[in-house]
Every structure is written in structure tokens, then in C-alpha cells.
Amino acid sequence: MKLFETHCHLDHPDFDSDRESLINKCFSSGIEYIINVAFNKETAFSSLGLAKKHLHIFSTVGYHPHDAIDFDAEIVKKLAREKKVVAIGEIGLDFFRNLSPFTVQREVFANQAHLAVEYDLPVIVHDRDAHQECYNILKNENIKEAVFHCFSGDIIFAQQVLDAGWMISFTGNITYANIHLDDVIRLVPLDRFMVETDCPYLPPHPHRGERNSPLYLPLVVEKIAEVKGISPKEVAELSFANAYRFFRIPPDPVKALHHKSSHKKVN
């Protein structure tokens, strides 16, 4: 069963002691591609560094709403040109923890969405207690390709996201007894979902309290299969194809490293 891990943070200090051995285990266990997601300046560079070391790891650039106050557009513009940067993210709004002022979050999210359009890159959205505002900013910036990572909305908002042409991604939290996303899982078409771990965060049941890793991705797949009434293999194949398409992974990654894909614009 081949898998595509669409959202993790393997550059996190939690992996300092065994990062390379864990990555090797991931690739030997059926995970074929990994998107290592940045959320500020430091992780944008560390994520890219990790991607440059591993052919089938790709990275992103973006400022999480918690780090919005430190936003530097020039860093985003610089790294968006890099061959292994495949998305702007994770960016968005977080009105639950409020670590950056609301006004700053909104402005920085809109600015980064605008840059995603300018550089023709898809967007990875962090949305916590800000569903409609995230939606409005993405629509105002004319975003065509977006994924709501670790989806937390209800079925009504899920339909709104789908109607806009965007994707929904599921994490290990769908295995928690207090999380009720089965209706959303049933709703999402087979060509519009992806799977992720968001590791080291959100380990799936029965591993809550442990460090999460891409090795637990099959548990997310199995939960979706159970709810949708299809096989885990089919869920894995569908989510793989969806992620491969969304992130525009080149059919020949080696060749692609020698030139910037024509769909990315530069100033």
C-alpha cells in the first residue's frame, strides 16, 4: 500500500535524535512522498534543507497565523522560486489561541494568498475557529487550489469548501472519540481528499500521548476506509493520486531538480 504524507514537520526538534532513521523507515514502509510543511522563517529554511537531502521529500514556505507578526514577504518570494517548494503554507487564521492579533493575521493571510497566486502555487490552509473568514479571504484573493489541512469544520462548511473547488485533508484526530467528522468523511468525494499526520502533533488512537510520525498514517487511512465503506488500499490509492495531482509532483523528480517548472513565475 503506497502512501503520500501530505503534511508533517519532520524538521521539528522532536525528531532530532532519529530523523534520518525514521525517514528511512517511512520510505521502506510504503510512504513514497512526504510534504514537510513550514510555518515561519526558521522552518521554511529547515524544511527546504530536509527536502534537498531527500528526493521524495518536498517543502513549503509560509507563515502560520501564530507567527504572522514576524511575516517577511521577501522570504516567501525567495523560497517560492525554489525547485522543491511546492506550496505556500501553512497559512491561515487561528482565532482559538490568538497568538497574533486578528488584524495582523488577516492581513498576512491575504498577503500570502496573493503571493500564492503570483507564484502559481497551491495553498495549505490552517483554519481554527475562523472558517468563514478563511473562506472569504481565499475567495477574495481568487485562490483556485487550496487544501484545508486537519479539517475541523462541520458538514455545511465542508460543502462550501468543496463547492469552491478546494480540497480537504484528514489527520489522526478523526480517530478520536470526541471528534465527530464521520459525516464530513462521507461527504467528501473520492477525488477531493488527502491524508496527513501533522506529526509530531495529533497522534491517532491508540497512540495519543506519543510522538506522532508518518508511520501512523495507515491509521488515518483505515478510519476513512471504515467510514466510507471501501478498502484501506483504495483510500491509499485515491489519496495518493489526489496529493500527487494537487502538489504537481513531477513524474521524474531527478530531472525536475535541474530546472524550475514552467508553472512557477518569478519576478
Secondary structure, DSSP 8 states (H G I E B T S, - for coil): --EEEEEE-TTSGGGTTTHHHHHHHHHHTTEEEEEE---SHHHHHHHHHHHHH-TTEEEEE---GGGGGG--HHHHHHHHTSTTEEEEEEEEEETTT--S-HHHHHHHHHHHHHHHHHTT--EEEEEES-HHHHHHHHHHTT--SEEETT----HHHHHHHHHTT-EEEE-GGGGSTT---HHHHHHS-TTSEEE---TTS---TT-TTS---GGGHHHHHHHHHHHHTS-HHHHHHHHHHHHHHHTT--S-HHHHTTS--TT----
